[in-house]
Every structure is written in C-alpha cells, then in structure tokens.
Amino acid sequence: MGTPAPRPAAEERAAAGGKRALGSPAGEGGGRGGERQRRGGVGRRRRQERRRAGGRGKPGRAFAGVARAAPRIIIKIRHSRDACARPTEARGPQLPLGLAGQTVEALTVRNQEEQRLRSASYELRTEDLPICEESPGPSLEEASAWAQSFDKLMLTPAGRNAFREFLRTEFSEENMLFWMACEELKKEANKTTIEEKARIIYEDYVSILSPKEVSLDSRVRETINRSMAEPSPHIFDDAQLQIYTLMHRDSYPRFMNSALYKDLLRSLSEKAVEA
C-alpha cells in the first residue's frame, strides 16, 4: 500500500478543535454556553408572547414607565380638583335660608328708600320752576303737525307745554326751561338786565353746583365762562343749540311714541267728531 497523502494544516486544526469541543473541559463549557443561549432565546419568545396576550406576568419597561408616571398624574388630578373648588370657596360661606331672606328684604327696603329720596329731590328741584306758558289748547290739526318735525312742535306754546310735560316724566324738564330762558334773554336790550338774567341762567343751568345743570361739553362751558365778565344777549347761543339738538334727537322720538301724545290725539279726535 502507498503512503496516505498528508492532510492540509487547516483540516488538522479543525479536527483538533472538534475533539476539544467534545471531550475537553473547554468543549463542555462551550456546550453549556450554547444551552444558555438557547434558553435565553426561549425566555425572550415567552415574554413576547405574554406581551401580545395582554401583558400577563411581570411588568415590562413600558408598564414600569406608566407606574412611575402615575404619582404625577394623581397630583395633576388633585390640583385640578383644587382649582375647581377655589371659586366656590371664594364666594364665602353661604347664609342660612332665614338670614338670606332677611338680607333680600333689607335690600328691597333700601331700594324703596332710595327711590323715595330721588322723587323728593326732584320735587325740590321743580318747586321754583316757572309754570307752563299760557296758551289755548291745541287743535287736532296743530297737534298732528307736531309729528312732522321738531321745529313745528317747538314753534307753538301749546306744543312746548305738551313736550315739557313729557320731559317732566323723564326728569329732564330743565332742558326745556334752559332753552326758554335763553329765548327770553335774547329779547333784552338793557345791559343791567342782561347781566342779571345771564347770571341767573348760569347759576341755574350751567354751574356744576346746580341741581338743574344741563349737559354741555367742555368747550361750550369754557366759552361761557370767559364771556360772563361782559355777557351779551347771545352768550348762551352755542349751549342753547346743543340742548335743542339733544331734545330733538333723544327726547322728541320718545314723545311721539308716548302715551301722553297718543292720548292727546285721541281726545282731540273725539272732540272733533262730536263737534
């Protein structure tokens, strides 16, 4: 027989390594390491299966994160409850039912007293007011013409009297009285009389201390104050125009829709039919 051919060095090393893996202590250690790797792979698969099944078993990282965040969630919920409770606490303690009823009754009495004082104050303001202009009662045609324009209402004494009566119900009669006083001042020619009437008009309707003060802007007031040293019959012209415009835009539309004006027209119509 011939001599066998020598094997390559690489094959000899591989055969020697196989023998060590099977029979040597190092080979036994390698086998145990492979077993541990196989067990670790089985354990990972089992944990993954438990997570898919609903998280049974020991909590994973995600569950642990939620558990760590739970105290903060509870604190936030408590804070929100406290915030909702604060408005209720700010209202203070609730009064018993009996005391609450007494409080409402006291407020009602106080409101009635304030209304009584207001009426009394208005009565004091109107005690020294001039009486209405003397004029015959309006005809149906005249009263109907008042609805055409504010100028026609203010043109006749009967119209001014009816409108003044309406302004009294709105506690603004001083507007008409101021306008009429300015008209009277324009008729004066005597210097002493002009000064005296101008002083009275100023104290009654322009001064901020007067209970019958009319509503004027600051520019008009300053002009009047500068002119009071030497007043003329037309010292209040700008103020008179402002009050006239105020009555036209504010009070006149309400007068046209008031029960006072409608009742007057109804009465005059009935008289016209009877005649």
Long-range contacts (C-beta under 8 A, 24 or more apart in sequence): 121-211, 122-171, 124-211, 125-174, 125-211, 125-212, 126-168, 126-173, 129-173, 129-177, 130-177, 130-180, 132-161, 132-164, 132-165, 133-157, 133-160, 133-161, 133-180, 135-161, 138-162, 138-264, 138-268, 139-268, 140-265, 140-268, 140-269, 140-271, 140-272, 143-261, 143-264, 143-265, 143-268, 144-265, 146-256, 146-261, 147-256, 150-247, 150-248, 150-252, 153-252, 153-255, 154-244, 162-260, 162-261, 162-264, 163-247, 163-251, 163-252, 163-255, 165-260, 166-251, 166-254, 166-255, 166-258, 166-260, 166-261, 167-247, 167-251, 169-260, 170-251, 170-254, 172-251, 174-205, 174-212, 174-213, 174-214, 175-214, 175-243, 175-246, 175-247, 175-251, 176-247, 177-205, 177-212, 178-204, 178-205, 178-212, 178-214, 178-236, 178-239, 178-240, 178-243, 179-240, 179-243, 179-244, 179-247, 181-205, 182-236, 182-237, 182-239, 182-240, 183-240, 185-233, 185-235, 185-236, 186-233, 186-234, 187-233, 188-233, 189-233, 194-231, 194-232, 194-233, 195-231, 198-228, 198-231, 198-235, 198-236, 199-228, 199-231, 201-236, 202-228, 206-236, 206-239, 214-239, 214-243, 215-242, 215-243, 215-246, 216-242, 216-243, 217-242
